[in-house]
Structure formats: C-alpha cells, structure tokens
Amino acid sequence: MSDSAPGSAPGSAPGRAAGNAARGAVEAAGTAGPIRVLVVDDHQVVRHGLRTFLDIQDDIEVVGEAGDGGTAVELTETLRPDLMLLDLQLPGVDGVSALRMLRDRGSTVRVLVLTSFTEPATVVPALRAGAAGYLFKDVDPEALAQAIRAVHAGQVLLEPEVAEALLRGDEPAERAGGGLTEREREVLVEIAHGRSNREIARALVLSEKTVKTHVSSILAKLGLADRTQAALYAVRRGLA
C-alpha cells in the first residue's frame, strides 16, 4: 500500500481524473463557515502532510486527527466534523468497520475514503457502509481539495477506475415487484447526477419532504442501502 500523502505530480492520470470529476460536481453554494475535516490515517507523516496542505485552504479546517478507526469514531462524536478523510487500512478498527460503526450510531458526517485499495472486495463494502467518495492516495492535492468540497456539498465522488470496478462487480439485485413509478425514476436520475434533495426539489418542482419520501421508496424498492448505490444503479442501467 502506498502511504505517501497526496502530492503526486499534477499531471498524473488519477490526479487529472479526480480533479475533473470534483470540479464537475461542485456547484456554487453558500456555507456558514469552513468545512471541518477529521483526518484519519495510521501514518503520522501522511496525516501531517494532509493537514499542512488542507490548512492553507481558506474554506477547509482540519479539526482533528486519528490513527485508527476506533479513535476516529469517538472523535467524530466529540468534534462533530463535517467530513472525514478516511484511510481503509487502519490498526484495530479498520476503515470499513469504522464506517459501519458511524452508520449504526446515526452519524451524519460525510466520509471521503482516501486509500490505495482498488479491489471491488474492498471498494464495495466501503461504499455500502456509507462512504460518499473514494479517491486514491496519489490524487493531485488541488483535486483532493475540490473533492472535499464536492462531497461536503452532497455529491457522490468516485475515481473512474473505482466506478468501473463497481460496475464490473456484483450489485444489489432489484427486489421482486420493486418497479419504480415515473416520478421515482426522475428522482433516481437526479440522484445519479449528484444532486441533493433540495436541488432535486427545485428541478422537479417538489417539496424537499416529498423528494425525501421518493428517495426512501427508491432505496426500499431496489434493495439499496444509500444514494451512492442508487447512483451506480442508475448509471449501470443507462438512466444517467
């Protein structure tokens, strides 16, 4: 596993891919303050490198660091970060287990995985456990900052290689009798475009409460766990 902090040449392929994806996902939106980030990696040098870079961003603030999954979960409850930057290979409680613990505790923190793992056996569990984004550690630093902004804004962000691996692998099967209504299909397409409930409500002229109801119905009918899986489902079937 590569444990170097994000700092590869800006011209690297993963850096360009992540940068393009993030820039395409970020939309202008006002914020009440800087994005509060918790950095989780078992290597202190990596954490220091990430903090050094992120602390020079005007709209991002590193509020804490953790070297293992258990500490990350506890700090999430005490520090209330907006976003967690999470490695998957951690001592004790690993990254996927930490994601599941956060989900079980009802945490609303957005999680952006930053790791070297690309195998579906690792990627899929992380996304099913609640990760909202998945990037490789050789991502260009500026692309990483853009990715943090995108995920914080409610977008789903995956490296192209990760999305391809997911689409080649197993996906949740559609439940019998789980056909979507026309309106639910419209909502599903909007989810695949990375739009939040508020943005979907504006686009389809609905209330946010109605959109939330449609999203819950979509996930239940298709047997999906979250919006990330819904987006991948739509892409796999050519809906978006």
N, C-alpha and C positions, 0 to 999 in steps of 0.2 A: 504493500500500500504506500502510496506517495504521501508523505506527511508535510511537504513544504506548504507554506502559506500561499494564498493567491498572489502571484507575482510573475507569472509567465509572460512571455513576450506578447504584446497587444495583438500581434499578427497571428497568434496561434489559432488553429481551427476551432477548438472548443471555446476560446475566448470570443471569437467573432460570432459564433452561433449563439452563445448566451447573451452577448451584447445586443445582437439584433432582436432576439426574442424578447428581452427585457424592454428595450426601447419601444418595441411594438405594443407591449402590454400596458405600459404606463400611460395613464391619462391624467390630464390636469385635474387636480383636486386639492382643496384647501385642507390643511392639517392644523390641529390645535398646538402642536409642538413637535420636537424631533422624534423620530422613530426610535423607541427604546429597544435595544438589542441585547440579548444574552448570548454570549459566545461559548459554545460547548465543544471542546476538543481535548483529547488526553495528552497532547503535547503542548507544553508551556510556550515553546518558541512559536508554534502556529498561532496560539491564542494571542500572543504579544504582537505578532505580525498583523493579524486581523484587527486588533484594537488600534494599533498605530495608524493603519490606513483608514479605518472607519471613523476614528475620532477627528479626522480632518474634514469630514463631510459636514456641511452646515446643518443638514436635516437628519442626521443619524447620531445617536448617542449610545455608546456601549455602557450598560448599567451593571454588568456583572460577567463573571467567567466561571466555568465549571469544567472539571477534568473527568467527570464520569456522569452517567445517566441519572443516578440517584440524587446526586447533588443538584443536577440541572432541574429535576422535577421540584425539589424543595425550594430552590431559588426562584423558580417560576411563581410559586405561591407567595413568596415574601416580597420579591422585587416587582412583580406584575409587569414583565416586559411585553412589548407589543409583538416582538418577533424573536424567535430562537434560531440561531445559526448552529446547526447540529451535525456533528460527525456521527457515523454509524458504528464505527469500531471503538468502543469505549470499555474500560475495565468495569467489572461488576455488572451494573445495569447497562446493557448496550443501547444503541440509539433507537432501534425498533421497539424494544421493551419500554424505553422512556416515553416514546410516542404513545404507546398503548396506555401507560400509566396516566399521562396527561389527558388522554381521551376519557378514561374511566373517571377521572376526577372532575370532568367537565371544564377543563381549561380552554380558554378562547385564544391562547397565544398562537400566532401563525408560525409555522415551522418551515424553514428552508434548509433542506439537507445539503451539506457541502462535504463531499466524500470522494473516494476513488473507486468505489464499487459500481459496476455497471451491469452485473448479472441480474436477470429477471428474478432469480431466487432471493435477491436482496432488495431490489428496487420495488417489486410489487408489495411485499409486506410493509415496507416503509410508507408507501402511498396509501395502502389500505388502513394503516394505523393513524393516518391523519396528516401526513406531510403535504404541504401546499406547493412545494417546489423541490427540484432535485438538480443540483449542479455538481460538476467535477471540480476538484481542487486546483486544477490548472487554469481555471477561468481567469480571464483578464480582470484586474482589480476594479476598473471602472464598470465593467459588465456586472460584477458582483454587487456593486452599489446600486446599479439600476435594478437588478433582480430583487434586492431587498425592498426597494421602493414599490416594485410591481406586486410582490407577494403581500406586502403590507396593505396595498390598495385593494386586495381581494382577488388578485389574479392567480391563476394556476400556471406555474412555470416549470418546464422540463427541457433539458438538453435534447436536441434532436435524436441523439443516439439512445437516450433513455426512452423517449416516446416510441421509437422504432422497436426497441426491445420489448416494451409492454405490448405493442400491437402484435408482435410475433408470438407472445406468450398466451397463457390462459387468461380469460377474463370471466367475470361473474356471468352465469347464464341467466337469461331472461326468464322470469318465473312464468309458469303456465297462466294464461288468462291475464297477463300483465300488459296488454296493449295500451298505448298511451292515447289520450284524446288529442285532437288537433292543437288545442291550446297548450297542452303539456309538451307536445313536440316543439312548438315555438319557443317555449321556455327552455327546453333542452338545448336547442340551437344557440340561444343566447348564453347559456352556461358554457357551452363549448367555445364561445368567443371570449370567454374570460370575464363576463360582466357580472357585477354584483346584483343583489336583489333590487337595490334602489335603481340601478341603471336599467335592469330588465323592466321594472315597473314603468319607468319613463318611456322606454322603447315600445312597450306593448299597451301603454295607457291602462295600467292596472294599479291597484294599491300594493304596497310592499307586503302587506299581510296576505293578500291573495297570491302573490308570487311565492311567498314562503310556503303557503299551502300546496301550491303546484310542485315546488321543489321536493317537498316531503313525499308527495304522492309519486313523483317520478322515481325517487330512490327506492320507495317501497315496492312499486310495481316491477322494477327492473332488478331488484335484489342487490342494489349498490349501496356502498357504505357512505359515500360522500360526493361532493361536487367534482373532485378530481376524477373519480371513476366515471361519473356521468359524462364529463367532457371527453374522456377517452372512448367511452361507449359511442358517443355521437360521431366522433372522428372515424372510428372503425367502420361505422355503417354509412359513411359518406354524407352525414347530415350537416357537417360543418367542415 
